[in-house]
Amino acid sequence: MVVDTWNNREQHRSVIASILAEIQERAASFSSFSLVYVKRGANWLAHLCAQHASRYRVDCTWGPQPPPLLRQSLHQFDCNPYD
């Protein structure tokens, strides 16, 4: 639903229209930006990242490859459309 809303954002006059506009404005500063659908089963990976950051009280970023914490799980659940 979020991806569909984003793809049709020019037609939306809903409460989230201002949020979509802000996302579009911020996305313009990136060399590329896309929203893609991820299977519901992959939501636990976001939870795993949040737990890790909370437990160690660190900000985590990574470059072209995901960290070892996520690499195996990403391949297992086929949630990375760019592989």
ChimeraX attribute file (.defattr): number of C-alpha atoms within 10 A of each C-alpha:
attribute: neighborCount
match mode: 1-to-1
recipient: residues
	/A:1	7
	/A:2	10
	/A:3	13
	/A:4	11
	/A:5	14
	/A:6	18
	/A:7	12
	/A:8	10
	/A:9	17
	/A:10	11
	/A:11	10
	/A:12	13
	/A:13	9
	/A:14	10
	/A:15	8
	/A:16	12
	/A:17	16
	/A:18	13
	/A:19	11
	/A:20	17
	/A:21	14
	/A:22	11
	/A:23	12
	/A:24	14
	/A:25	10
	/A:26	11
	/A:27	13
	/A:28	10
	/A:29	9
	/A:30	7
	/A:31	6
	/A:32	7
	/A:33	11
	/A:34	8
	/A:35	10
	/A:36	12
	/A:37	11
	/A:38	14
	/A:39	10
	/A:40	8
	/A:41	9
	/A:42	16
	/A:43	11
	/A:44	11
	/A:45	16
	/A:46	11
	/A:47	11
	/A:48	13
	/A:49	14
	/A:50	14
	/A:51	12
	/A:52	15
	/A:53	13
	/A:54	11
	/A:55	9
	/A:56	8
	/A:57	10
	/A:58	9
	/A:59	9
	/A:60	10
	/A:61	7
	/A:62	7
	/A:63	6
	/A:64	5
	/A:65	8
	/A:66	12
	/A:67	12
	/A:68	8
	/A:69	12
	/A:70	15
	/A:71	12
	/A:72	12
	/A:73	14
	/A:74	16
	/A:75	12
	/A:76	11
	/A:77	13
	/A:78	14
	/A:79	19
	/A:80	13
	/A:81	10
	/A:82	5
	/A:83	7
